[in-house]
Amino acid sequence: MPTSSFTSAASIVPCPVVESLDAILPEEPLLMMGAGPVPIPAAVAKANTIVINHLGATMVKVIGQVKTMARYVFQTKSKWVLGVAGPGSAAMEMAISNLAWEGTRVLSIKNGFFSERMAEMGRRVGAHVSVLDVADGAVASLDEVAEAIRRERPEVVTVVQGETSNTVWNYHLKDIAALAKAAGALVVVDAVCTLSTMPLEMDAWGIDAVITGGQKGLSSIPGVSLIAFSDAAWTRVKTRTAPNAHWCLDASLAENFWHNAGYHYTAPVSGVLALHEALRLVCAETLEKRFARHLKCSQALQEGISALGLKLYAPQACRLNSVVGIEVPAGLSPGDICGHISRHHQVEISGSFGLPIVRIGQMGEQCREHNLFRTLHALGRTMVDLGSAVDLPAGVAALEKSLSGGARAVAR
């Protein structure tokens, strides 16, 4: 009778001996203060340990509440909110691949790494992509956008609200959307690092698709994201004549799970439960209070960094609050700083895709006052250890003064 056994010792892959996570991870948990992922609240962590039937009645109720809460966070009345089993980039690809296909005219406003990613996704589905290149550290002027729209006659316009890579805030977003809508184009917005950290009003601003990741402002786990389509965008999704080449990211198929309680694929149930709790905490805090908290903490951090004697990367007029960029002093590299602060202070910050900067996140659970003091002190000590002259007492004093005085500007 046949048995299950290996017949040739030469063909056997030996069973590996590996270390447990307890042996790999540092004894003291790292404080995640980079450009994502971010620390998660206890309620989110607890939800992420639970597995339930992805097609059962409990999941139907959870999904309904996720959509209701997401509409509040997106500021939309649209029915067409869906989750995505993947990072924010998967949500981005769902937006692009469902709204653009062979020959679609797409205008991508590019002012960094992630805005270019949307353009590349458009090229990969066969769209005719034109790019409005914006200088590093700047935002597109409305005149430039209007001229590009007039010249290219796009069906879809893509733009990033907050360019995480270079910490630039596209503060003309509302007006860019208005120009695109007036020309009959659909507007796709990457709000991965900005949703729930600063105002974004999908309906009022005329945006047709907004994407975000769970692991940034929402303070959920990486790998489960959200997307919202306007009615106009959903009509385009449903009336396309060729099927989406991406089966998992086909919004028409995803509708079956997210709106009809049916099967698409096995949903990441633990991640959806974590996202539910993250959204619940946003709603409990309210967007208004959340925006004010992010603004206050980010401004205080920026003032502390400046008082250290370090230079902030993005110009103040277009400086993103949710990710703060810092120029690396001469003689050092981003890797020097990120490696030292992690090894010696158990604080994680980020480099940035070849730019001479390091980045500190201010998204969700990152922008808590105790995190600011620990991070700024760790940054200052790191710079001292690496031979860069900074004024650490002045930096900490400026941080305290700003936090004590509150935010100096209205939430933007």
Sequence and secondary structure as in RCSB ss.txt:
>XXXX:A:sequence
MPTSSFTSAASIVPCPVVESLDAILPEEPLLMMGAGPVPIPAAVAKANTIVINHLGATMVKVIGQVKTMARYVFQ
TKSKWVLGVAGPGSAAMEMAISNLAWEGTRVLSIKNGFFSERMAEMGRRVGAHVSVLDVADGAVASLDEVAEAIR
RERPEVVTVVQGETSNTVWNYHLKDIAALAKAAGALVVVDAVCTLSTMPLEMDAWGIDAVITGGQKGLSSIPGVS
LIAFSDAAWTRVKTRTAPNAHWCLDASLAENFWHNAGYHYTAPVSGVLALHEALRLVCAETLEKRFARHLKCSQA
LQEGISALGLKLYAPQACRLNSVVGIEVPAGLSPGDICGHISRHHQVEISGSFGLPIVRIGQMGEQCREHNLFRT
LHALGRTMVDLGSAVDLPAGVAALEKSLSGGARAVAR
>XXXX:A:secstr
        GGG         HHHHS SS  EE SSS     HHHHHHTT    TTSHHHHHHHHHHHHHHHHHHT
   S EEEEES HHHHHHHHHHHH  TT EEEEEESSHHHHHHHHHHHHTT EEEEEE  TT    HHHHHHHHH
HH  SEEEEESEETTTTEE TTHHHHHHHHHHTT EEEEE TTTBTTB   TTTTT SEEEEETTSTT   TTEE
EEEE HHHHHHHHH SS  S STT HHHHHHHHTTS  SS   HHHHHHHHHHHHHHHHH HHHHHHHHHHHHHH
HHHHHHHHT  BSS GGGB SSEEEEE  TT  HHHHHHHHHHHH EE B  TT SEEEEE SGGG  HHHHHHH
HHHHHHHHHHTT    HHHHHHHHHHHHHH  SS   
